[in-house]
Amino acid sequence: METSMDERLEQAVATLNELIDRIGACGLRQSVLFLEMAKLQLKLDLNGVTDEEFGAFCNALEDGTLASGTRARPGQPRARREGDLRGQGRAWQCPHGIVAPRGGRRRAKQ
């Protein structure tokens, strides 16, 4: 990649860092997540990391085969919820079976 393109990508990453800080201060966590994913993609492009390399890296992290001292508990499986909770869907999150109404499109009365 040419130098001018690298400089533009680095500037875009810096801009995203500023946006992430501003949006995070507003408490918009999902928006921050999307901006962080965009920043990650720019960094991958900047460093010439291919999709296959990144996929292999993610798989190594999940499998615990990555040789690194940065993991908090190497070789320890991830904690999972009990199987009976998964079958209930969202019901276990709502006390007394009452689901809070969600916003969204309403159907027109017919």
C-alpha positions as CSV (number, residue, x, y, z in Angstrom):
1,M,0.0,0.0,0.0
2,E,1.3,3.4,-0.8
3,T,2.3,5.9,1.9
4,S,-0.5,8.4,1.2
5,M,-3.1,5.7,1.6
6,D,-1.5,4.6,4.9
7,E,-1.6,8.2,6.2
8,R,-5.3,8.5,5.2
9,L,-6.1,5.2,7.0
10,E,-4.2,6.3,10.1
11,Q,-6.1,9.6,10.1
12,A,-9.4,7.7,9.7
13,V,-8.5,5.5,12.7
14,A,-7.7,8.6,14.8
15,T,-11.0,10.1,13.8
16,L,-12.8,7.0,14.8
17,N,-11.1,7.0,18.1
18,E,-12.5,10.5,18.7
19,L,-16.0,9.5,17.7
20,I,-15.8,6.4,19.9
21,D,-14.9,8.6,22.9
22,R,-17.8,11.0,22.1
23,I,-20.4,8.4,21.5
24,G,-19.3,6.4,24.5
25,A,-19.7,9.5,26.7
26,C,-23.4,9.6,25.5
27,G,-23.9,6.0,26.6
28,L,-24.6,4.6,23.2
29,R,-22.9,1.3,23.6
30,Q,-24.1,-0.4,20.4
31,S,-23.0,2.5,18.3
32,V,-19.6,2.4,20.0
33,L,-19.4,-1.3,19.1
34,F,-20.1,-0.6,15.5
35,L,-17.5,2.1,15.4
36,E,-14.9,-0.2,17.0
37,M,-15.6,-2.8,14.4
38,A,-15.0,-0.2,11.7
39,K,-11.8,0.8,13.3
40,L,-10.7,-2.8,13.5
41,Q,-11.4,-3.2,9.8
42,L,-9.3,-0.1,9.0
43,K,-6.4,-1.4,11.1
44,L,-6.6,-4.8,9.3
45,D,-6.4,-3.0,5.9
46,L,-3.6,-0.8,7.1
47,N,-1.5,-3.7,8.2
48,G,-2.4,-5.9,5.3
49,V,-4.1,-8.7,7.3
50,T,-6.2,-10.9,5.1
51,D,-9.6,-12.3,6.0
52,E,-8.1,-15.8,6.2
53,E,-5.3,-14.7,8.6
54,F,-7.8,-12.9,10.8
55,G,-10.1,-15.9,10.8
56,A,-7.2,-18.2,11.8
57,F,-6.3,-15.8,14.6
58,C,-9.8,-15.7,16.0
59,N,-10.0,-19.5,15.8
60,A,-6.7,-19.8,17.7
61,L,-8.1,-17.4,20.4
62,E,-11.3,-19.5,20.8
63,D,-9.5,-22.8,20.8
64,G,-6.8,-21.6,23.2
65,T,-4.0,-22.7,20.8
66,L,-2.6,-19.2,20.6
67,A,0.8,-19.3,22.4
68,S,0.6,-16.1,24.4
69,G,0.8,-15.1,28.1
70,T,-2.0,-12.5,27.7
71,R,-4.9,-14.8,28.4
72,A,-6.2,-14.5,32.0
73,R,-6.9,-18.2,32.4
74,P,-5.2,-20.2,29.7
75,G,-6.7,-23.6,29.0
76,Q,-9.9,-22.9,31.0
77,P,-13.2,-23.3,29.2
78,R,-15.6,-20.4,28.9
79,A,-18.4,-20.4,31.5
80,R,-21.8,-21.3,29.9
81,R,-25.3,-21.0,31.0
82,E,-27.3,-24.0,32.1
83,G,-29.1,-25.7,29.2
84,D,-32.5,-25.2,30.6
85,L,-32.1,-21.4,30.4
86,R,-31.3,-21.5,26.8
87,G,-34.5,-23.3,25.9
88,Q,-36.6,-20.6,27.6
89,G,-35.5,-17.9,25.3
90,R,-36.0,-14.4,26.8
91,A,-38.4,-15.6,29.5
92,W,-35.7,-16.0,32.1
93,Q,-34.8,-12.4,31.7
94,C,-38.3,-11.1,32.5
95,P,-39.5,-11.2,36.1
96,H,-43.0,-12.8,36.4
97,G,-43.2,-13.5,32.7
98,I,-43.9,-9.8,31.9
99,V,-42.0,-8.6,28.9
100,A,-41.4,-4.9,28.6
101,P,-42.8,-3.4,25.5
102,R,-40.4,-2.6,22.7
103,G,-40.5,0.2,20.3
104,G,-40.8,-0.3,16.6
105,R,-43.2,-0.3,13.7
106,R,-46.8,-0.8,14.6
107,R,-49.2,-2.6,12.3
108,A,-52.0,-0.5,10.8
109,K,-55.5,-1.3,12.1
110,Q,-57.6,-3.1,9.6
